[in-house]
C-alpha cells in the first residue's frame, strides 16, 4: 500500500505442482542496499489466527546478498524443513547498469494434503530504500500485497494476511508431482540435533 502510486515495479508469479509452492518476485530497483528486503508471510491453514503456530511462517530475503531467513512457528523443528531453496539474481540493462532483481523460492506443503481449491493465508511486502536520512530513518517505499503494516517482526500477524487459491490439477499433473522431502528433512534435522557421543 502507498499514499501515492508506487514507483517501484513489483511483479509476482506463483506456481503449485501438488507438493511445492513456487514464488517469483520481479522487482524494479536501481539502488539495491542492505536495508532492502522482501518479506513473505504464510498461514498454510488460513485460520487467520493472530498466533504463531506450526503452519505459520515468515520468510525474509535480503536482495543485496541473497540471504534468506525463515521463522516457523509452533513445533521446534528445523527452520529450513520446508524451504526448497532461494535464489536472487540482479537484472541489468544493455549498458550493464543494475535495474532490479528477481527473487525465487519454493516451499513444501504436501503434508497438509491439499488437492486443489483450497486457500492459503499469504502476504508479501517489498521494502525499497531510496536513501538514508539517519541511522534510524530511511527514505523509500513499502509495498504490500494485503497487510497494512510490516509483519516481519514481532508476533505473527496472520489475521492481516490476504489469500491465494490453489488451482485444482488434472489427474496427469497430479501423478507427475515431485517427491515431498519436507518430512524427511525434518527427521534428519531432529536426528542431527541430538547429542553426539558414546551412550553409557
C-alpha atoms as an extended CHARMM CRD file, in Angstrom:
* protein
*
       200  EXT
         1         1  UNK       CA              0.0000000000        0.0000000000        0.0000000000  PROA      1               0.0000000000
         2         2  UNK       CA              1.2180000000        3.5390000000       -0.6690000000  PROA      2               0.0000000000
         3         3  UNK       CA             -0.2090000000        7.0260000000       -0.2650000000  PROA      3               0.0000000000
         4         4  UNK       CA              0.6920000000        7.7690000000       -3.8600000000  PROA      4               0.0000000000
         5         5  UNK       CA              1.1040000000        5.4960000000       -6.8410000000  PROA      5               0.0000000000
         6         6  UNK       CA              4.2500000000        3.4070000000       -6.1670000000  PROA      6               0.0000000000
         7         7  UNK       CA              7.2690000000        3.9360000000       -8.3620000000  PROA      7               0.0000000000
         8         8  UNK       CA              8.7260000000        0.5230000000       -7.5310000000  PROA      8               0.0000000000
         9         9  UNK       CA              7.5810000000       -2.0510000000      -10.0440000000  PROA      9               0.0000000000
        10        10  UNK       CA              6.7790000000       -5.4330000000       -8.4660000000  PROA      10              0.0000000000
        11        11  UNK       CA              5.5970000000       -8.4370000000      -10.4740000000  PROA      11              0.0000000000
        12        12  UNK       CA              4.6780000000      -11.6420000000       -8.6170000000  PROA      12              0.0000000000
        13        13  UNK       CA              4.1370000000      -15.0870000000      -10.1240000000  PROA      13              0.0000000000
        14        14  UNK       CA              3.1040000000      -18.2710000000       -8.3090000000  PROA      14              0.0000000000
        15        15  UNK       CA              3.0660000000      -21.9410000000       -9.2630000000  PROA      15              0.0000000000
        16        16  UNK       CA              1.8860000000      -25.0610000000       -7.4580000000  PROA      16              0.0000000000
        17        17  UNK       CA              2.6540000000      -28.6200000000       -8.5430000000  PROA      17              0.0000000000
        18        18  UNK       CA              0.9290000000      -30.6040000000       -5.7910000000  PROA      18              0.0000000000
        19        19  UNK       CA              3.7970000000      -30.6520000000       -3.3160000000  PROA      19              0.0000000000
        20        20  UNK       CA              5.6140000000      -27.3500000000       -3.6590000000  PROA      20              0.0000000000
        21        21  UNK       CA              4.5030000000      -23.7320000000       -3.9610000000  PROA      21              0.0000000000
        22        22  UNK       CA              6.9080000000      -21.6140000000       -6.0050000000  PROA      22              0.0000000000
        23        23  UNK       CA              7.1200000000      -17.8280000000       -5.8660000000  PROA      23              0.0000000000
        24        24  UNK       CA              8.8880000000      -15.4640000000       -8.2570000000  PROA      24              0.0000000000
        25        25  UNK       CA              9.1760000000      -11.7680000000       -7.4670000000  PROA      25              0.0000000000
        26        26  UNK       CA             10.4690000000       -9.4240000000      -10.1540000000  PROA      26              0.0000000000
        27        27  UNK       CA             11.3480000000       -6.0440000000       -8.5990000000  PROA      27              0.0000000000
        28        28  UNK       CA             12.4930000000       -2.8510000000      -10.3370000000  PROA      28              0.0000000000
        29        29  UNK       CA             15.1680000000       -1.2580000000       -8.1450000000  PROA      29              0.0000000000
        30        30  UNK       CA             18.2820000000        0.5370000000       -9.4120000000  PROA      30              0.0000000000
        31        31  UNK       CA             19.5640000000        1.2180000000       -5.8740000000  PROA      31              0.0000000000
        32        32  UNK       CA             19.9330000000       -2.1170000000       -4.0660000000  PROA      32              0.0000000000
        33        33  UNK       CA             21.1890000000       -1.7560000000       -0.4850000000  PROA      33              0.0000000000
        34        34  UNK       CA             21.3640000000       -3.9550000000        2.6160000000  PROA      34              0.0000000000
        35        35  UNK       CA             18.1700000000       -2.4780000000        4.0840000000  PROA      35              0.0000000000
        36        36  UNK       CA             16.0920000000       -3.5450000000        1.0880000000  PROA      36              0.0000000000
        37        37  UNK       CA             14.1040000000       -6.6660000000        1.8580000000  PROA      37              0.0000000000
        38        38  UNK       CA             11.3080000000       -8.9640000000        0.7900000000  PROA      38              0.0000000000
        39        39  UNK       CA              9.0810000000      -10.4140000000        3.4990000000  PROA      39              0.0000000000
        40        40  UNK       CA              6.6890000000      -13.3030000000        2.8890000000  PROA      40              0.0000000000
        41        41  UNK       CA              4.0780000000      -14.3540000000        5.4300000000  PROA      41              0.0000000000
        42        42  UNK       CA              2.4460000000      -17.7900000000        5.3100000000  PROA      42              0.0000000000
        43        43  UNK       CA             -0.5690000000      -19.2000000000        7.1150000000  PROA      43              0.0000000000
        44        44  UNK       CA             -0.9530000000      -22.5940000000        5.4510000000  PROA      44              0.0000000000
        45        45  UNK       CA             -4.2370000000      -23.4510000000        7.1620000000  PROA      45              0.0000000000
        46        46  UNK       CA             -5.5810000000      -19.9390000000        6.5050000000  PROA      46              0.0000000000
        47        47  UNK       CA             -7.0650000000      -19.8670000000       10.0180000000  PROA      47              0.0000000000
        48        48  UNK       CA             -6.4180000000      -16.1230000000       10.3590000000  PROA      48              0.0000000000
        49        49  UNK       CA             -5.3680000000      -16.5020000000       13.9880000000  PROA      49              0.0000000000
        50        50  UNK       CA             -3.0040000000      -13.7830000000       15.2870000000  PROA      50              0.0000000000
        51        51  UNK       CA             -0.8490000000      -16.5240000000       16.8020000000  PROA      51              0.0000000000
        52        52  UNK       CA              2.3260000000      -18.3580000000       15.8810000000  PROA      52              0.0000000000
        53        53  UNK       CA              1.5120000000      -21.9860000000       15.0860000000  PROA      53              0.0000000000
        54        54  UNK       CA              3.2680000000      -24.7630000000       13.1940000000  PROA      54              0.0000000000
        55        55  UNK       CA              1.5320000000      -23.8260000000        9.9370000000  PROA      55              0.0000000000
        56        56  UNK       CA              2.7480000000      -20.2110000000       10.1160000000  PROA      56              0.0000000000
        57        57  UNK       CA              5.9830000000      -18.7890000000        8.7860000000  PROA      57              0.0000000000
        58        58  UNK       CA              7.7480000000      -15.5570000000        7.9630000000  PROA      58              0.0000000000
        59        59  UNK       CA             10.4310000000      -15.6730000000        5.2660000000  PROA      59              0.0000000000
        60        60  UNK       CA             12.7470000000      -12.6890000000        4.8100000000  PROA      60              0.0000000000
        61        61  UNK       CA             15.0360000000      -12.3050000000        1.7810000000  PROA      61              0.0000000000
        62        62  UNK       CA             17.7810000000       -9.6800000000        1.5120000000  PROA      62              0.0000000000
        63        63  UNK       CA             18.2620000000       -8.9410000000       -2.2070000000  PROA      63              0.0000000000
        64        64  UNK       CA             21.6580000000       -7.2590000000       -1.7690000000  PROA      64              0.0000000000
        65        65  UNK       CA             23.3300000000      -10.5600000000       -0.8240000000  PROA      65              0.0000000000
        66        66  UNK       CA             20.6600000000      -13.1840000000       -1.4900000000  PROA      66              0.0000000000
        67        67  UNK       CA             20.4380000000      -14.4260000000        2.1060000000  PROA      67              0.0000000000
        68        68  UNK       CA             17.1650000000      -15.7810000000        3.4510000000  PROA      68              0.0000000000
        69        69  UNK       CA             15.9120000000      -16.3020000000        6.9860000000  PROA      69              0.0000000000
        70        70  UNK       CA             12.9230000000      -18.4480000000        7.8970000000  PROA      70              0.0000000000
        71        71  UNK       CA             10.9200000000      -18.4680000000       11.1200000000  PROA      71              0.0000000000
        72        72  UNK       CA              8.4130000000      -21.2950000000       11.5040000000  PROA      72              0.0000000000
        73        73  UNK       CA              6.0340000000      -21.2040000000       14.4400000000  PROA      73              0.0000000000
        74        74  UNK       CA              4.7750000000      -23.9290000000       16.7270000000  PROA      74              0.0000000000
        75        75  UNK       CA              6.8160000000      -27.0990000000       16.9510000000  PROA      75              0.0000000000
        76        76  UNK       CA             10.5600000000      -26.8590000000       17.4900000000  PROA      76              0.0000000000
        77        77  UNK       CA             11.5040000000      -28.1880000000       14.0720000000  PROA      77              0.0000000000
        78        78  UNK       CA             14.4580000000      -27.2840000000       11.8150000000  PROA      78              0.0000000000
        79        79  UNK       CA             13.7900000000      -23.8440000000       10.3900000000  PROA      79              0.0000000000
        80        80  UNK       CA             14.5300000000      -24.8870000000        6.8050000000  PROA      80              0.0000000000
        81        81  UNK       CA             12.4880000000      -28.0960000000        6.7960000000  PROA      81              0.0000000000
        82        82  UNK       CA             10.0100000000      -26.7630000000        4.2060000000  PROA      82              0.0000000000
        83        83  UNK       CA             12.0980000000      -24.3470000000        2.1740000000  PROA      83              0.0000000000
        84        84  UNK       CA             13.3460000000      -25.9380000000       -1.0420000000  PROA      84              0.0000000000
        85        85  UNK       CA             15.7440000000      -23.0930000000       -1.7610000000  PROA      85              0.0000000000
        86        86  UNK       CA             16.0260000000      -19.4330000000       -2.6760000000  PROA      86              0.0000000000
        87        87  UNK       CA             17.7070000000      -17.5120000000       -5.4610000000  PROA      87              0.0000000000
        88        88  UNK       CA             18.2420000000      -13.7940000000       -6.0710000000  PROA      88              0.0000000000
        89        89  UNK       CA             19.6250000000      -12.5310000000       -9.3910000000  PROA      89              0.0000000000
        90        90  UNK       CA             20.2100000000       -8.9410000000      -10.4040000000  PROA      90              0.0000000000
        91        91  UNK       CA             18.6340000000       -7.5170000000      -13.5560000000  PROA      91              0.0000000000
        92        92  UNK       CA             20.7710000000       -5.3130000000      -15.8160000000  PROA      92              0.0000000000
        93        93  UNK       CA             20.0860000000       -3.1890000000      -18.8640000000  PROA      93              0.0000000000
        94        94  UNK       CA             22.0180000000       -3.1970000000      -22.1180000000  PROA      94              0.0000000000
        95        95  UNK       CA             24.6930000000       -0.9420000000      -20.6170000000  PROA      95              0.0000000000
        96        96  UNK       CA             25.2590000000       -3.2180000000      -17.6420000000  PROA      96              0.0000000000
        97        97  UNK       CA             23.5180000000       -0.9840000000      -15.1150000000  PROA      97              0.0000000000
        98        98  UNK       CA             21.5330000000       -2.6900000000      -12.3620000000  PROA      98              0.0000000000
        99        99  UNK       CA             17.7850000000       -2.2090000000      -12.8590000000  PROA      99              0.0000000000
       100       100  UNK       CA             16.4070000000       -4.5350000000      -10.1960000000  PROA      100             0.0000000000
       101       101  UNK       CA             16.3710000000       -8.1660000000       -9.1310000000  PROA      101             0.0000000000
       102       102  UNK       CA             14.4380000000      -11.4010000000       -9.4330000000  PROA      102             0.0000000000
       103       103  UNK       CA             13.9020000000      -13.4740000000       -6.2760000000  PROA      103             0.0000000000
       104       104  UNK       CA             12.6790000000      -17.0710000000       -6.3830000000  PROA      104             0.0000000000
       105       105  UNK       CA             11.8000000000      -19.5710000000       -3.6730000000  PROA      105             0.0000000000
       106       106  UNK       CA              9.7640000000      -22.6990000000       -3.0660000000  PROA      106             0.0000000000
       107       107  UNK       CA              8.3340000000      -24.4590000000       -0.0220000000  PROA      107             0.0000000000
       108       108  UNK       CA              6.7730000000      -27.8770000000        0.5900000000  PROA      108             0.0000000000
       109       109  UNK       CA              3.1020000000      -28.1120000000        1.6240000000  PROA      109             0.0000000000
       110       110  UNK       CA              2.3040000000      -31.7410000000        0.8030000000  PROA      110             0.0000000000
       111       111  UNK       CA              1.7740000000      -32.8510000000        4.4190000000  PROA      111             0.0000000000
       112       112  UNK       CA             -1.3770000000      -30.7130000000        4.5220000000  PROA      112             0.0000000000
       113       113  UNK       CA             -2.9070000000      -32.9800000000        1.8510000000  PROA      113             0.0000000000
       114       114  UNK       CA             -4.0860000000      -30.1330000000       -0.3680000000  PROA      114             0.0000000000
       115       115  UNK       CA             -5.8110000000      -31.3820000000       -3.5180000000  PROA      115             0.0000000000
       116       116  UNK       CA             -6.6210000000      -28.0470000000       -5.1470000000  PROA      116             0.0000000000
       117       117  UNK       CA             -9.2840000000      -25.4700000000       -4.5000000000  PROA      117             0.0000000000
       118       118  UNK       CA             -8.0020000000      -24.6020000000       -1.0310000000  PROA      118             0.0000000000
       119       119  UNK       CA             -6.8830000000      -21.1190000000        0.0040000000  PROA      119             0.0000000000
       120       120  UNK       CA             -3.6480000000      -20.3460000000        1.8420000000  PROA      120             0.0000000000
       121       121  UNK       CA             -3.1120000000      -17.3370000000        4.0440000000  PROA      121             0.0000000000
       122       122  UNK       CA             -0.4330000000      -15.3670000000        2.2280000000  PROA      122             0.0000000000
       123       123  UNK       CA              1.1220000000      -11.9490000000        2.1900000000  PROA      123             0.0000000000
       124       124  UNK       CA              4.2720000000      -10.2960000000        0.9700000000  PROA      124             0.0000000000
       125       125  UNK       CA              5.9350000000       -6.9350000000        1.2620000000  PROA      125             0.0000000000
       126       126  UNK       CA              8.8080000000       -5.2490000000       -0.5340000000  PROA      126             0.0000000000
       127       127  UNK       CA             10.8890000000       -2.5510000000        1.1520000000  PROA      127             0.0000000000
       128       128  UNK       CA             12.7540000000       -0.4490000000       -1.4050000000  PROA      128             0.0000000000
       129       129  UNK       CA             15.1120000000        2.0120000000        0.2710000000  PROA      129             0.0000000000
       130       130  UNK       CA             15.9390000000        5.0190000000       -1.8910000000  PROA      130             0.0000000000
       131       131  UNK       CA             18.2170000000        6.8320000000        0.5540000000  PROA      131             0.0000000000
       132       132  UNK       CA             19.3530000000        7.0590000000        4.1650000000  PROA      132             0.0000000000
       133       133  UNK       CA             18.2230000000       10.0520000000        6.2210000000  PROA      133             0.0000000000
       134       134  UNK       CA             19.6880000000        8.9450000000        9.5560000000  PROA      134             0.0000000000
       135       135  UNK       CA             20.7210000000        5.7580000000       11.3560000000  PROA      135             0.0000000000
       136       136  UNK       CA             17.0940000000        5.1090000000       12.2930000000  PROA      136             0.0000000000
       137       137  UNK       CA             15.2300000000        6.6210000000        9.3420000000  PROA      137             0.0000000000
       138       138  UNK       CA             15.3440000000        5.8580000000        5.6370000000  PROA      138             0.0000000000
       139       139  UNK       CA             13.5340000000        7.1030000000        2.5700000000  PROA      139             0.0000000000
       140       140  UNK       CA             11.8590000000        4.6790000000        0.2540000000  PROA      140             0.0000000000
       141       141  UNK       CA              8.7150000000        2.7090000000       -0.4730000000  PROA      141             0.0000000000
       142       142  UNK       CA              6.9950000000       -0.0740000000        1.4370000000  PROA      142             0.0000000000
       143       143  UNK       CA              4.6920000000       -2.0510000000       -0.8340000000  PROA      143             0.0000000000
       144       144  UNK       CA              2.4970000000       -4.8730000000        0.4680000000  PROA      144             0.0000000000
       145       145  UNK       CA              0.0490000000       -7.3060000000       -1.0520000000  PROA      145             0.0000000000
       146       146  UNK       CA             -2.6760000000       -7.0600000000        1.5910000000  PROA      146             0.0000000000
       147       147  UNK       CA             -1.3990000000       -6.2820000000        5.0990000000  PROA      147             0.0000000000
       148       148  UNK       CA             -1.4260000000       -2.6550000000        6.1680000000  PROA      148             0.0000000000
       149       149  UNK       CA              1.7890000000       -2.9010000000        8.2130000000  PROA      149             0.0000000000
       150       150  UNK       CA              5.1050000000       -4.7250000000        8.1910000000  PROA      150             0.0000000000
       151       151  UNK       CA              4.7170000000       -8.2540000000        9.5670000000  PROA      151             0.0000000000
       152       152  UNK       CA              8.3890000000       -9.2290000000        9.5210000000  PROA      152             0.0000000000
       153       153  UNK       CA              8.9870000000       -8.8170000000       13.2580000000  PROA      153             0.0000000000
       154       154  UNK       CA              7.1630000000       -9.4440000000       16.4870000000  PROA      154             0.0000000000
       155       155  UNK       CA              4.1100000000      -11.6700000000       16.8010000000  PROA      155             0.0000000000
       156       156  UNK       CA              2.8040000000      -13.3890000000       13.7190000000  PROA      156             0.0000000000
       157       157  UNK       CA              0.0050000000      -11.3270000000       12.2050000000  PROA      157             0.0000000000
       158       158  UNK       CA             -1.8070000000      -13.9890000000       10.1650000000  PROA      158             0.0000000000
       159       159  UNK       CA             -5.1200000000      -12.2630000000       10.7280000000  PROA      159             0.0000000000
       160       160  UNK       CA             -3.9130000000       -9.4600000000        8.4110000000  PROA      160             0.0000000000
       161       161  UNK       CA             -2.8520000000      -11.7290000000        5.5480000000  PROA      161             0.0000000000
       162       162  UNK       CA             -4.5440000000      -11.9610000000        2.1920000000  PROA      162             0.0000000000
       163       163  UNK       CA             -5.1850000000      -15.2920000000        0.4850000000  PROA      163             0.0000000000
       164       164  UNK       CA             -4.1340000000      -17.2120000000       -2.5950000000  PROA      164             0.0000000000
       165       165  UNK       CA             -6.1200000000      -20.1340000000       -4.0080000000  PROA      165             0.0000000000
       166       166  UNK       CA             -4.6430000000      -23.4000000000       -5.2380000000  PROA      166             0.0000000000
       167       167  UNK       CA             -5.8140000000      -24.4120000000       -8.6850000000  PROA      167             0.0000000000
       168       168  UNK       CA             -7.0910000000      -27.9870000000       -8.9760000000  PROA      168             0.0000000000
       169       169  UNK       CA             -4.6090000000      -30.0350000000      -11.0480000000  PROA      169             0.0000000000
       170       170  UNK       CA             -5.5430000000      -32.6280000000      -13.6450000000  PROA      170             0.0000000000
       171       171  UNK       CA             -5.0030000000      -36.3290000000      -12.8740000000  PROA      171             0.0000000000
       172       172  UNK       CA             -1.9520000000      -36.3360000000      -15.1450000000  PROA      172             0.0000000000
       173       173  UNK       CA             -0.4530000000      -33.2990000000      -13.3990000000  PROA      173             0.0000000000
       174       174  UNK       CA             -1.1200000000      -34.8460000000      -10.0030000000  PROA      174             0.0000000000
       175       175  UNK       CA              0.6140000000      -38.0880000000      -10.9880000000  PROA      175             0.0000000000
       176       176  UNK       CA              3.7290000000      -36.1610000000      -12.0520000000  PROA      176             0.0000000000
       177       177  UNK       CA              4.1290000000      -34.1660000000       -8.8270000000  PROA      177             0.0000000000
       178       178  UNK       CA              7.6480000000      -34.3170000000       -7.3210000000  PROA      178             0.0000000000
       179       179  UNK       CA              8.6040000000      -36.1540000000       -4.1550000000  PROA      179             0.0000000000
       180       180  UNK       CA              7.9200000000      -34.1750000000       -0.9840000000  PROA      180             0.0000000000
       181       181  UNK       CA             11.0730000000      -34.2230000000        1.1530000000  PROA      181             0.0000000000
       182       182  UNK       CA              9.8580000000      -31.9720000000        3.9660000000  PROA      182             0.0000000000
       183       183  UNK       CA              9.1350000000      -34.7730000000        6.4540000000  PROA      183             0.0000000000
       184       184  UNK       CA             12.4560000000      -36.4580000000        5.6420000000  PROA      184             0.0000000000
       185       185  UNK       CA             14.3010000000      -33.1650000000        6.0850000000  PROA      185             0.0000000000
       186       186  UNK       CA             12.5460000000      -32.6510000000        9.4120000000  PROA      186             0.0000000000
       187       187  UNK       CA             13.5540000000      -36.0730000000       10.7220000000  PROA      187             0.0000000000
       188       188  UNK       CA             17.1600000000      -35.6200000000        9.5610000000  PROA      188             0.0000000000
       189       189  UNK       CA             17.2960000000      -32.2420000000       11.2840000000  PROA      189             0.0000000000
       190       190  UNK       CA             15.9550000000      -33.6910000000       14.5260000000  PROA      190             0.0000000000
       191       191  UNK       CA             18.4990000000      -36.5150000000       14.3970000000  PROA      191             0.0000000000
       192       192  UNK       CA             21.3920000000      -34.1350000000       13.7390000000  PROA      192             0.0000000000
       193       193  UNK       CA             20.2910000000      -32.0100000000       16.7040000000  PROA      193             0.0000000000
       194       194  UNK       CA             20.6900000000      -34.9380000000       19.1380000000  PROA      194             0.0000000000
       195       195  UNK       CA             23.8240000000      -35.0240000000       21.3550000000  PROA      195             0.0000000000
       196       196  UNK       CA             26.6940000000      -36.8280000000       19.6910000000  PROA      196             0.0000000000
       197       197  UNK       CA             28.9970000000      -39.1820000000       21.5620000000  PROA      197             0.0000000000
       198       198  UNK       CA             29.1240000000      -42.5890000000       23.2190000000  PROA      198             0.0000000000
       199       199  UNK       CA             25.9990000000      -43.7000000000       25.0650000000  PROA      199             0.0000000000
       200       200  UNK       CA             26.5760000000      -45.0510000000       28.5650000000  PROA      200             0.0000000000
